């Protein structure tokens, strides 16, 4: 090609179009990305491809730096010209992903002092003006890095070693994967699939294609270990797939990984026989760790650690020590470390073998451990005599015991099905829904399995978990038709399918239809002697969830607890994902019943089980985090709630659950709303709205859009931005045409806005429309509307009519609510205000105290409703002072109440909220009564500063304040003129 100075970069790895951007197909499947950054590059070079397959050539600086910053799974070797080195090394040198830097230029002396002799650039391996020396140096560093990576890699998403005491879930799923893998049939088809992928990936790489061809011609089961030790294509790709838990790539390499695991097991038995007289071995591994990596081992002394990949050690102490102490320019930022591993051949459930006689490098005296072996970290210390850090570990089978019960339970279920189906089931259970769907659809198209009903069932399950309910429904209907035509007497599979259809209708909010399906399932199970108690439990749980959504909470709990008893009796262990689902359902029922302590107890149980058993990115963990956060929100533990919402959001955003993201945004908006951070709440509501309105989502999420618009209306109302509040409430109303209760609620909110604006006729019009609907309305909603109407009649001085309405509300609460209901508190509050204006101070004080008592018991100390009660009590005491010729005790009590109300409002409301203006007005009024006119003027100005901004010019509150200001000025003027 010659020199290319026009394009920003040239890729010479796997792309046919050299300017094409990166894609999944050509993702780097090795551990190292080699980047050459130079203004002039000879792209005809192929030598670099023989060192590592993934090579990028950049001719411009900025796109190169952007790409380097985007890397998270690989290490980067950077070849850079001297000119570009001066421009970019300060910016990229300390990035974790950058491993080694090679400067290639024609003037070594120019850059030697600046880079080589500086301690600030420890990752620079050298400066080269000869290509052969450069290639040799890169090979040496690459060989060393591969030996490092084959043991430990601490990137965020890569788990070569981990603390099993804290991450047993990840270990569990990896063991399940290994169990399933070893049970899958060894076939030529699997071998051909693996080879085809390797040829595709390494096309254009002469050296690796030669190795692949050699593998095709000569590979046998007996050669498995020799091929692993060659450290060519199969070693590199398998180890990275294992370390990064790349399930799709691991499946492609199932043929070889099966062979290697089985071959190691055979060699392990030979090893045990040979070493029967000396079964305890001391093995070594030399590495160089960063300070942070070493600290992680120090902090985990006494814990279990595991490797995903195969772990290579040696019986030769000096060899391991020499490798750890190997010097290089980079030694300044790494610490030589010797791992000493004590391994007992008498241990069961662990596999390792001396592979010296089978290795390409017999001088290394290698002992290879199987994937998933676990070790206990005994001590970490510095050996002064050898000038090296030492980490002492014991091989253990404890980790296996952590998950044995669960694995055995799954094995019993797995034995009922085809092993090819089991692999897809495992992907589904791990939350790898995209990969699972691809896998099952591939099974379907390949005609590998005759049981089409099972494949369609699993495709439907995956789509269900992805939220694709209409597509899942079609798959389950396909299963139903297959069963009806081919297996009409298979009642249990019919029942399972009806159960799945019921779950779809539940998610689509067709609760009566869902209930009908699940009730039929229970009938089938009860009439069939082969019934599984666990399947019966599943149906009871589903019926309980349906009743929760129908607000029939007592019925819900009856079925949910019935399911719980069956699960506790028939599941092999309580620590089971199905048990977590049941606990979560019970917790949500208590949540909707506002019994938050019990809700928290059950939802935390669900979260704890899921954290033990599921991968950390599993959507079910996100669901549990979201639910527990909702409860903490209602318990006013806002920081805990926000942390869990953010954790949930991270999983939803990064692991394929995009349409759960706006749910999380709405919940976070509600949290910020209750913290009176209205702008932040509006920001999150708008984020949710944008996602719901994106593309085809608008038609699918009508109800959710209406809910979000309603939330925006609430936020703007709390900000006293009544124009926008009305705008969003009315928009929300357009999306609620099929939901009578929501129409009534939003109509009431619109009426409340008009009431706040002083437009009482419009407010009453909306209240009347809400009450006069023909559909049944919840009594608590009727009470709220009546309270609002009573407030208007009160403000219009129609006291008898207002009192009649309030007494009607009291009658409703007497039959429907407890004595601690906050709606009841509002009724007492309004009746107290009404009696106050009617001059019946004894009754006024009685009802205000009742309201305050309920609020004090039920609300946090800074809730605005508490300020309302204190304000109203202050007003009564002020009036009592008037009636007792200025009784100072009553004035003092009134003043303390007003100040306490103001203090709460200053903490909980925006600075221009009308209730703050009311507090300032009341303080001005009491100072006026006490003839403290300067202080009265100070307070009334604060009130007017707010009211003139937010209230219409003829609003009664503004007119009252202006009238008081006029009287204060008159008194102040009279003092000046005296």
Secondary structure as the mmCIF struct_conf table of DSSP 4:
data_model
#
loop_
_struct_conf.conf_type_id
_struct_conf.id
_struct_conf.beg_label_comp_id
_struct_conf.beg_label_asym_id
_struct_conf.beg_label_seq_id
_struct_conf.end_label_comp_id
_struct_conf.end_label_asym_id
_struct_conf.end_label_seq_id
STRN STRN1 UNK A 3 UNK A 3
BEND BEND1 UNK A 6 UNK A 8
STRN STRN2 UNK A 9 UNK A 11
BEND BEND2 UNK A 13 UNK A 14
BEND BEND3 UNK A 16 UNK A 17
TURN_TY1_P TURN_TY1_P1 UNK A 18 UNK A 19
HELX_LH_PP_P HELX_LH_PP_P1 UNK A 20 UNK A 22
HELX_RH_3T_P HELX_RH_3T_P1 UNK A 24 UNK A 26
BEND BEND4 UNK A 30 UNK A 31
STRN STRN3 UNK A 32 UNK A 37
BEND BEND5 UNK A 39 UNK A 40
STRN STRN4 UNK A 42 UNK A 42
TURN_TY1_P TURN_TY1_P2 UNK A 43 UNK A 44
HELX_RH_AL_P HELX_RH_AL_P1 UNK A 47 UNK A 51
BEND BEND6 UNK A 53 UNK A 53
STRN STRN5 UNK A 55 UNK A 58
BEND BEND7 UNK A 59 UNK A 60
HELX_RH_AL_P HELX_RH_AL_P2 UNK A 61 UNK A 70
BEND BEND8 UNK A 73 UNK A 74
STRN STRN6 UNK A 75 UNK A 80
HELX_RH_AL_P HELX_RH_AL_P3 UNK A 82 UNK A 92
TURN_TY1_P TURN_TY1_P3 UNK A 93 UNK A 94
TURN_TY1_P TURN_TY1_P4 UNK A 96 UNK A 97
STRN STRN7 UNK A 98 UNK A 104
BEND BEND9 UNK A 106 UNK A 106
HELX_RH_AL_P HELX_RH_AL_P4 UNK A 108 UNK A 111
HELX_RH_PI_P HELX_RH_PI_P1 UNK A 112 UNK A 116
TURN_TY1_P TURN_TY1_P5 UNK A 117 UNK A 117
TURN_TY1_P TURN_TY1_P6 UNK A 119 UNK A 120
TURN_TY1_P TURN_TY1_P7 UNK A 122 UNK A 123
STRN STRN8 UNK A 124 UNK A 128
BEND BEND10 UNK A 129 UNK A 129
HELX_RH_AL_P HELX_RH_AL_P5 UNK A 131 UNK A 149
TURN_TY1_P TURN_TY1_P8 UNK A 150 UNK A 151
TURN_TY1_P TURN_TY1_P9 UNK A 156 UNK A 157
BEND BEND11 UNK A 160 UNK A 160
STRN STRN9 UNK A 161 UNK A 163
TURN_TY1_P TURN_TY1_P10 UNK A 164 UNK A 166
HELX_RH_AL_P HELX_RH_AL_P6 UNK A 168 UNK A 183
BEND BEND12 UNK A 184 UNK A 184
HELX_RH_AL_P HELX_RH_AL_P7 UNK A 188 UNK A 201
TURN_TY1_P TURN_TY1_P11 UNK A 202 UNK A 204
HELX_RH_AL_P HELX_RH_AL_P8 UNK A 206 UNK A 218
HELX_RH_3T_P HELX_RH_3T_P2 UNK A 221 UNK A 223
HELX_RH_AL_P HELX_RH_AL_P9 UNK A 224 UNK A 229
TURN_TY1_P TURN_TY1_P12 UNK A 230 UNK A 231
BEND BEND13 UNK A 232 UNK A 232
HELX_RH_AL_P HELX_RH_AL_P10 UNK A 233 UNK A 244
TURN_TY1_P TURN_TY1_P13 UNK A 245 UNK A 245
HELX_RH_AL_P HELX_RH_AL_P11 UNK A 247 UNK A 252
TURN_TY1_P TURN_TY1_P14 UNK A 253 UNK A 253
HELX_RH_AL_P HELX_RH_AL_P12 UNK A 254 UNK A 274
TURN_TY1_P TURN_TY1_P15 UNK A 275 UNK A 277
STRN STRN10 UNK A 280 UNK A 289
HELX_RH_AL_P HELX_RH_AL_P13 UNK A 291 UNK A 299
TURN_TY1_P TURN_TY1_P16 UNK A 300 UNK A 302
BEND BEND14 UNK A 303 UNK A 303
STRN STRN11 UNK A 304 UNK A 307
BEND BEND15 UNK A 308 UNK A 309
HELX_LH_PP_P HELX_LH_PP_P2 UNK A 310 UNK A 310
STRN STRN12 UNK A 311 UNK A 314
BEND BEND16 UNK A 315 UNK A 315
HELX_RH_AL_P HELX_RH_AL_P14 UNK A 317 UNK A 325
HELX_RH_3T_P HELX_RH_3T_P3 UNK A 329 UNK A 333
STRN STRN13 UNK A 335 UNK A 344
TURN_TY1_P TURN_TY1_P17 UNK A 345 UNK A 346
BEND BEND17 UNK A 348 UNK A 349
STRN STRN14 UNK A 352 UNK A 354
HELX_RH_3T_P HELX_RH_3T_P4 UNK A 356 UNK A 358
BEND BEND18 UNK A 359 UNK A 360
HELX_RH_3T_P HELX_RH_3T_P5 UNK A 362 UNK A 364
STRN STRN15 UNK A 366 UNK A 369
HELX_LH_PP_P HELX_LH_PP_P3 UNK A 370 UNK A 370
TURN_TY1_P TURN_TY1_P18 UNK A 371 UNK A 372
STRN STRN16 UNK A 374 UNK A 383
TURN_TY1_P TURN_TY1_P19 UNK A 384 UNK A 387
STRN STRN17 UNK A 388 UNK A 396
BEND BEND19 UNK A 397 UNK A 397
HELX_RH_AL_P HELX_RH_AL_P15 UNK A 398 UNK A 414
TURN_TY1_P TURN_TY1_P20 UNK A 415 UNK A 416
BEND BEND20 UNK A 417 UNK A 417
HELX_RH_AL_P HELX_RH_AL_P16 UNK A 419 UNK A 429
TURN_TY1_P TURN_TY1_P21 UNK A 430 UNK A 431
HELX_RH_AL_P HELX_RH_AL_P17 UNK A 433 UNK A 446
TURN_TY1_P TURN_TY1_P22 UNK A 447 UNK A 447
BEND BEND21 UNK A 450 UNK A 450
HELX_RH_AL_P HELX_RH_AL_P18 UNK A 452 UNK A 465
TURN_TY1_P TURN_TY1_P23 UNK A 466 UNK A 467
HELX_RH_AL_P HELX_RH_AL_P19 UNK A 469 UNK A 486
TURN_TY1_P TURN_TY1_P24 UNK A 488 UNK A 489
HELX_RH_AL_P HELX_RH_AL_P20 UNK A 491 UNK A 507
TURN_TY1_P TURN_TY1_P25 UNK A 508 UNK A 509
HELX_RH_AL_P HELX_RH_AL_P21 UNK A 511 UNK A 527
TURN_TY1_P TURN_TY1_P26 UNK A 529 UNK A 530
HELX_RH_AL_P HELX_RH_AL_P22 UNK A 533 UNK A 549
TURN_TY1_P TURN_TY1_P27 UNK A 550 UNK A 551
HELX_RH_AL_P HELX_RH_AL_P23 UNK A 553 UNK A 570
BEND BEND22 UNK A 571 UNK A 572
BEND BEND23 UNK A 574 UNK A 576
HELX_RH_AL_P HELX_RH_AL_P24 UNK A 577 UNK A 592
TURN_TY1_P TURN_TY1_P28 UNK A 593 UNK A 594
HELX_RH_AL_P HELX_RH_AL_P25 UNK A 596 UNK A 613
BEND BEND24 UNK A 614 UNK A 614
TURN_TY1_P TURN_TY1_P29 UNK A 616 UNK A 617
HELX_RH_AL_P HELX_RH_AL_P26 UNK A 619 UNK A 634
TURN_TY1_P TURN_TY1_P30 UNK A 635 UNK A 636
HELX_RH_AL_P HELX_RH_AL_P27 UNK A 638 UNK A 654
TURN_TY1_P TURN_TY1_P31 UNK A 655 UNK A 656
HELX_RH_AL_P HELX_RH_AL_P28 UNK A 658 UNK A 674
TURN_TY1_P TURN_TY1_P32 UNK A 675 UNK A 676
HELX_RH_AL_P HELX_RH_AL_P29 UNK A 678 UNK A 692
TURN_TY1_P TURN_TY1_P33 UNK A 693 UNK A 693
BEND BEND25 UNK A 694 UNK A 694
TURN_TY1_P TURN_TY1_P34 UNK A 695 UNK A 696
HELX_RH_AL_P HELX_RH_AL_P30 UNK A 697 UNK A 700
HELX_RH_AL_P HELX_RH_AL_P31 UNK A 702 UNK A 718
TURN_TY1_P TURN_TY1_P35 UNK A 719 UNK A 720
HELX_RH_AL_P HELX_RH_AL_P32 UNK A 722 UNK A 734
TURN_TY1_P TURN_TY1_P36 UNK A 735 UNK A 735
TURN_TY1_P TURN_TY1_P37 UNK A 737 UNK A 738
HELX_RH_AL_P HELX_RH_AL_P33 UNK A 740 UNK A 756
TURN_TY1_P TURN_TY1_P38 UNK A 757 UNK A 758
HELX_RH_AL_P HELX_RH_AL_P34 UNK A 760 UNK A 771
TURN_TY1_P TURN_TY1_P39 UNK A 772 UNK A 772
BEND BEND26 UNK A 774 UNK A 775
HELX_RH_AL_P HELX_RH_AL_P35 UNK A 779 UNK A 795
TURN_TY1_P TURN_TY1_P40 UNK A 796 UNK A 797
HELX_RH_AL_P HELX_RH_AL_P36 UNK A 799 UNK A 816
BEND BEND27 UNK A 817 UNK A 817
TURN_TY1_P TURN_TY1_P41 UNK A 819 UNK A 820
HELX_RH_AL_P HELX_RH_AL_P37 UNK A 822 UNK A 837
TURN_TY1_P TURN_TY1_P42 UNK A 838 UNK A 839
HELX_RH_AL_P HELX_RH_AL_P38 UNK A 841 UNK A 858
BEND BEND28 UNK A 859 UNK A 859
TURN_TY1_P TURN_TY1_P43 UNK A 861 UNK A 862
HELX_RH_AL_P HELX_RH_AL_P39 UNK A 864 UNK A 883
TURN_TY1_P TURN_TY1_P44 UNK A 884 UNK A 885
BEND BEND29 UNK A 886 UNK A 886
HELX_RH_AL_P HELX_RH_AL_P40 UNK A 888 UNK A 908
BEND BEND30 UNK A 909 UNK A 909
TURN_TY1_P TURN_TY1_P45 UNK A 911 UNK A 912
HELX_RH_AL_P HELX_RH_AL_P41 UNK A 914 UNK A 929
TURN_TY1_P TURN_TY1_P46 UNK A 930 UNK A 931
HELX_RH_AL_P HELX_RH_AL_P42 UNK A 933 UNK A 950
BEND BEND31 UNK A 951 UNK A 951
TURN_TY1_P TURN_TY1_P47 UNK A 953 UNK A 954
HELX_RH_AL_P HELX_RH_AL_P43 UNK A 956 UNK A 977
#
